[in-house]
């Protein structure tokens, strides 16, 4: 069971937003299926004005998300956020002074107590970095139970920016989920999403925050891998040990005078490995010259990591 609660609020009475409903729809659409179209998350989408998202209804839905046992419970929110002396809050449509919405500490408590194997919180709102660090502890110590990850658009002292009808942060998260943050097996994880978003934002932009306490691999979505897994598994065939080099000669290059079909196929696979950083030619710039000059190729540091995954039959 993989469940997601996705919330987007534009319609605040005094200070409406423009892109939050768009953001929620985009997140819900990309989470519902994997890259091959197979089912992924069972998603509940709440947006304004189609839904009146007051404090009571939002809290009810958050409680429902984290109740019971599931493989992953994911909560996404796009809307207003605020921080005051009592902590951070996600703002609901019925906000009023001293009762602005649902406390981030309250959401943290529900997630920490949840029996879901993995809990993921994604917040695109101002001051969202306050999530996960309770005000009771001074807001400086993260208190996440095992299996909980939180990815926020900004620090607890920063606003989050909208641009062209979408939050900058969410647009990057969607890009990451669509494949920008996939590893060579096609898996997209909370950590890889953060890395993608963090690298895309400049030093003077809003800074995303990632807090996590996990002990197992968590994949939020899968896409077709850039190198077919059947090809990736040949790493241990071409390199019986990670230190060995694969010797090449002109018969591996189809433009040579005497190409050998089986060798040409091997070089094509090695070139695929080179394109994703798993293999590099030795003393040559390109695999073509390594073959034509009877040089060799070897695994990169990343190649060794995937070699090990193949060797351990994890791919």
Residue pairs with C-beta under 8 A, 6 or more apart in sequence:
1 42
1 69
1 70
1 71
1 72
2 40
2 41
2 42
2 70
2 71
2 72
2 74
3 41
3 42
3 43
3 44
3 65
3 70
3 72
3 73
3 74
4 28
4 31
4 41
4 42
4 43
4 44
4 65
4 73
4 74
4 75
4 76
5 43
5 44
5 46
5 61
5 62
5 64
5 65
5 73
5 74
5 75
5 76
6 24
6 27
6 28
6 31
6 43
6 44
6 45
6 46
6 76
7 24
7 45
7 46
7 47
7 53
7 58
7 61
7 75
7 76
7 77
7 78
7 79
8 20
8 21
8 22
8 23
8 24
8 25
8 46
8 47
8 48
8 77
8 78
8 79
9 17
9 20
9 21
9 47
9 48
9 53
9 78
9 79
9 80
9 91
9 92
9 93
10 16
10 17
10 18
10 19
10 20
10 21
10 47
10 48
10 49
10 79
11 48
11 49
11 93
12 79
12 80
12 91
12 93
12 95
13 93
15 80
17 79
17 80
17 162
18 162
18 165
19 78
19 162
19 163
19 164
19 165
19 166
19 167
19 170
20 47
20 78
20 79
20 124
20 167
21 47
21 48
21 78
22 165
22 166
23 78
23 124
23 166
23 167
23 170
23 171
24 45
24 46
24 47
24 76
24 78
25 45
25 47
26 166
26 170
26 171
26 174
27 76
27 78
27 122
27 170
27 173
27 174
27 177
28 43
28 45
30 174
30 177
30 178
30 221
31 40
31 41
31 43
31 74
31 177
31 220
31 221
32 39
32 40
32 41
32 43
33 39
33 40
34 40
34 221
34 222
34 223
35 179
35 186
35 221
35 222
35 223
35 224
36 222
36 223
36 224
40 221
40 222
41 72
41 74
44 61
44 65
46 53
46 57
46 58
46 61
47 53
48 93
51 57
52 93
52 94
53 92
53 93
54 92
54 93
54 94
55 92
55 94
55 95
55 99
55 101
55 102
58 90
58 92
58 101
58 102
59 102
59 106
62 75
62 102
62 107
62 110
63 110
65 73
65 75
66 73
66 75
66 110
66 111
66 113
66 114
66 116
66 119
67 114
68 115
68 116
69 115
69 116
69 117
70 115
70 116
70 117
71 116
71 117
71 118
72 116
72 117
72 118
72 119
72 120
72 218
72 220
73 111
73 114
73 116
73 118
73 119
73 120
74 119
74 120
74 121
74 122
74 220
75 107
75 111
75 119
75 120
75 121
75 122
76 122
76 123
76 124
77 90
77 122
77 123
77 124
77 125
78 124
78 125
78 167
78 170
79 90
79 91
79 125
80 90
80 91
80 95
80 125
80 126
81 88
81 89
81 90
81 91
81 123
81 125
81 126
81 127
81 128
81 130
81 160
82 88
82 89
82 91
82 100
82 126
82 127
83 89
83 127
83 130
83 156
83 157
85 135
86 103
86 135
87 103
87 104
87 105
87 130
87 134
87 135
87 139
88 103
88 104
88 105
88 127
88 128
88 130
88 131
88 135
88 156
89 100
89 101
89 102
89 103
89 104
90 101
90 102
90 104
90 107
90 123
90 125
91 100
91 101
91 125
92 100
92 101
92 102
95 101
104 123
104 128
104 130
104 131
104 132
105 134
105 135
105 136
107 121
107 131
108 131
108 132
108 134
108 143
108 144
111 119
111 121
111 145
111 148
112 143
112 144
112 145
112 148
113 145
116 147
117 147
117 216
118 147
118 148
118 149
118 214
118 216
118 218
119 145
119 147
119 148
119 149
120 148
120 149
120 150
120 151
120 190
120 218
120 220
121 131
121 132
121 148
121 149
121 150
121 151
121 152
122 150
122 151
122 152
122 173
123 131
123 150
123 151
123 152
123 153
124 152
124 153
124 160
124 167
124 169
124 170
124 173
125 153
125 160
126 154
126 158
126 159
126 160
127 154
127 155
127 156
127 157
127 158
127 159
128 152
128 153
128 154
128 156
128 160
128 209
129 152
129 154
129 155
129 156
129 157
129 158
129 209
130 139
130 156
131 150
131 152
131 211
132 142
132 143
132 144
132 148
132 150
132 211
133 139
133 140
133 141
133 142
133 143
133 156
133 211
134 141
134 143
137 143
139 156
142 211
142 213
144 150
144 211
144 212
144 213
145 213
146 213
146 214
146 215
147 213
147 214
147 215
147 216
148 212
148 213
148 214
149 190
149 191
149 210
149 211
149 212
149 213
149 214
149 218
150 209
150 210
150 211
150 212
151 173
151 190
151 193
151 194
151 197
151 208
151 209
151 210
152 208
152 209
152 210
153 160
153 167
153 168
153 169
153 170
153 206
153 208
154 160
154 169
154 206
154 207
154 208
154 209
155 206
155 207
155 209
158 206
158 207
159 206
160 167
160 168
160 169
160 206
161 167
161 168
161 205
161 206
162 168
163 171
168 201
168 205
168 206
169 197
169 206
169 208
172 196
172 197
172 200
172 201
173 193
173 197
175 196
175 200
176 188
176 192
176 193
176 196
176 197
177 188
177 193
177 220
177 221
178 223
179 188
179 223
180 196
181 188
181 189
181 192
181 193
181 195
181 196
182 188
182 192
182 222
182 223
182 225
182 226
183 189
183 192
184 225
184 226
184 227
184 232
184 276
184 278
184 306
185 225
185 229
185 232
185 315
186 222
186 223
186 224
186 225
187 217
187 219
187 222
188 219
188 220
188 221
188 222
188 223
189 217
189 218
189 219
189 220
190 210
190 212
190 218
190 220
191 210
191 212
193 220
194 208
194 210
197 208
198 207
198 208
198 210
201 207
201 208
225 232
226 275
226 276
227 272
227 273
227 276
229 315
231 269
231 272
232 306
232 310
232 315
233 310
233 315
234 269
235 273
235 278
235 299
235 303
235 306
235 307
235 310
236 307
236 310
236 311
238 246
238 266
238 269
238 270
239 246
239 298
239 299
239 307
242 299
242 303
242 304
242 307
242 308
244 298
245 282
245 296
245 297
245 298
246 270
246 279
246 296
246 297
246 298
247 294
247 296
248 267
248 287
248 290
248 291
248 294
248 295
248 296
248 297
249 263
249 291
249 294
250 256
250 257
250 258
250 259
250 291
250 292
250 294
251 258
251 259
251 260
251 263
251 264
252 259
252 260
252 263
252 264
252 266
252 267
252 291
253 259
253 264
253 267
253 288
253 291
253 292
254 264
256 291
256 292
267 287
267 291
270 279
270 287
270 297
271 287
273 279
273 303
274 280
274 281
274 287
274 297
277 300
277 302
277 303
278 299
278 300
278 302
278 303
278 306
279 287
279 297
279 298
279 299
279 300
279 303
280 297
280 298
280 300
281 287
281 289
281 290
281 295
281 296
281 297
282 290
282 295
282 296
282 297
282 298
283 290
283 295
284 290
284 293
284 295
287 297
289 295
290 296
290 297
299 307
306 315
309 315
